[in-house]
Amino acid sequence: MADKRRRKPTWSQVKATLKGHTPDELLALIRDLYRRSPANRRFLHARCVSSAEQLDEYRRLVAVAIAPDPLGTARVSLQAAKQAIRDYAKATKDRVGTAELMVTFVEEGTDYAADLGYCEDRYLRSLESMLEKVAAELSQLPEHERSDLLKRLDALRDTATLIGYGYGDVVDDVVSELLARLSQHQPRDI
């Protein structure tokens, strides 16, 4: 008896078909994808038109998702904020810009929690998890590319203490450890 289950199309099948297209047909396909959704446009802009303006757009997406207007109808969406960071990273391979978006995630979330008393456990754990990812990423960046981000994280400790639930302690511990670790690796002036 033949297997009646339908197989989903695969990337290999799509790739084989695309290899038979002319450059003009490929451009028309990309144009159609560009017109299809704002997410596709953002991705193509970030990939092909690299600029600070693109990073600002992704920063705005992260901020709106992690800390929506409390008087509006939008809800907190940790998933949307994380997806914006992943999309930017995938489109640009820009490690500094990606770290910037991760810091924005933690800053905006911390400010939101402090201002509104928004202390849902999952939300705070997500902020802590992103902070730990930021610390790992900043450790890999050259000093001149991380100094502004480190200053922002250091300033974040004051706001984090207003939240409670152990969050301020976690932020203080992670940032203090990061600063101590990075200061050990910096060359000393003689």
C-alpha positions in Angstrom: 0.0 0.0 0.0 1.4 3.4 -1.0 2.2 6.0 1.7 -0.7 8.5 1.4 0.9 11.1 3.7 1.8 14.2 1.9 5.3 15.4 2.3 5.9 19.1 3.0 7.9 21.0 0.4 11.6 21.4 1.4 14.2 24.0 0.9 16.0 21.6 -1.4 13.0 21.5 -3.7 12.7 25.3 -3.7 16.4 25.8 -4.3 16.4 23.4 -7.3 13.5 25.4 -8.8 15.2 28.7 -8.1 18.4 27.6 -9.8 16.4 27.4 -13.1 15.2 31.0 -12.8 16.8 33.9 -14.7 18.2 36.9 -12.7 15.1 38.9 -13.7 12.8 36.2 -12.5 14.7 36.1 -9.2 14.4 39.8 -8.8 10.7 39.7 -9.5 10.3 37.0 -6.8 12.2 39.1 -4.3 10.1 42.1 -5.2 7.0 40.1 -4.6 8.3 38.9 -1.2 9.3 42.5 -0.4 5.8 43.7 -1.1 4.2 40.8 0.8 5.0 41.9 4.4 6.6 44.5 6.6 8.8 41.8 8.1 10.2 40.9 4.7 10.9 44.6 3.9 12.7 45.1 7.2 14.8 42.0 6.6 15.7 43.0 3.1 16.5 46.6 4.2 18.7 45.3 7.0 20.5 42.9 4.7 20.9 45.2 1.6 20.7 48.8 2.9 22.7 48.5 6.1 22.4 51.7 8.1 21.8 53.1 11.5 18.2 53.7 10.4 17.6 49.9 10.1 19.0 49.3 13.6 16.7 52.1 14.9 13.7 50.3 13.4 14.6 47.0 15.1 15.2 48.9 18.3 11.7 50.3 18.1 10.2 46.9 17.5 12.0 45.5 20.5 10.9 48.4 22.7 7.3 48.3 21.6 7.1 44.5 22.2 8.8 44.4 25.6 7.3 47.6 26.9 4.1 48.6 25.1 2.2 51.8 25.8 0.3 51.0 29.1 -2.7 53.1 27.9 -2.8 51.3 24.5 -4.2 48.0 23.5 -0.9 46.2 22.7 0.2 43.6 25.1 3.7 42.6 26.2 5.2 40.1 23.7 8.5 38.6 24.8 8.4 36.4 21.7 8.0 39.4 19.3 10.9 41.2 21.0 13.2 38.2 20.8 12.1 37.5 17.2 13.1 41.1 16.2 16.5 40.5 17.7 16.9 37.2 15.9 15.7 38.7 12.6 18.2 41.5 12.8 21.1 39.2 13.7 20.2 36.8 10.8 19.8 39.7 8.3 23.0 41.6 9.2 25.4 39.4 11.0 26.1 42.6 13.0 27.2 41.5 16.4 27.4 45.0 17.9 24.0 45.9 16.6 22.6 42.6 17.9 24.1 43.3 21.3 22.6 46.8 21.2 19.2 45.3 20.7 19.7 42.8 23.5 20.7 45.7 25.8 17.6 47.6 24.6 15.4 44.5 25.5 16.8 44.5 29.1 16.7 48.3 29.5 13.2 48.8 28.2 11.9 45.7 30.2 13.5 46.9 33.4 12.1 50.4 33.0 8.7 49.0 32.2 8.7 46.8 35.3 10.0 49.6 37.5 7.5 52.2 36.2 4.4 50.0 36.2 5.2 47.4 38.8 5.0 44.8 36.1 6.7 41.9 37.9 5.3 38.8 36.2 7.8 36.0 37.0 8.2 34.9 33.3 8.8 38.5 32.3 11.6 39.0 34.9 13.2 35.6 34.1 13.2 36.6 30.4 15.0 39.8 31.2 17.5 38.0 33.4 18.1 35.4 30.6 18.7 38.1 28.0 21.0 40.0 30.4 23.1 36.8 30.7 23.2 36.5 26.9 24.3 40.1 26.7 27.1 39.5 29.1 28.3 36.5 27.1 28.1 38.5 23.9 29.9 41.6 25.3 32.7 39.4 26.5 33.4 38.5 22.9 33.4 42.0 21.5 36.5 44.3 21.2 36.7 46.9 24.0 36.0 49.9 21.7 32.7 48.2 20.5 31.4 47.4 24.0 32.2 50.4 26.1 28.9 52.3 25.5 26.9 49.2 26.1 28.7 48.5 29.4 27.9 52.0 30.6 24.2 51.4 29.8 24.3 48.1 31.7 26.0 49.7 34.7 23.4 52.5 34.8 20.7 49.8 34.6 21.6 48.6 38.1 20.0 51.6 39.7 16.6 51.1 38.0 16.7 47.3 38.7 16.9 47.8 42.4 13.5 49.4 42.3 11.9 46.2 41.2 12.5 43.6 43.9 11.7 39.9 43.6 15.5 39.4 43.5 15.7 41.0 40.1 17.9 43.9 41.2 20.3 41.4 42.9 20.6 39.4 39.7 21.2 42.5 37.6 23.8 43.7 40.0 25.5 40.3 40.2 25.7 39.8 36.4 26.8 43.4 35.6 29.4 43.4 38.5 30.8 40.1 37.4 31.0 41.2 33.7 32.7 44.5 34.6 35.2 42.7 36.9 35.9 40.0 34.2 36.5 42.6 31.5 38.6 44.8 33.6 41.0 41.9 34.2 41.6 41.5 30.5 42.2 45.2 29.7 45.8 46.3 29.2 47.2 48.4 32.1 48.9 51.8 31.4 52.5 51.8 32.7 
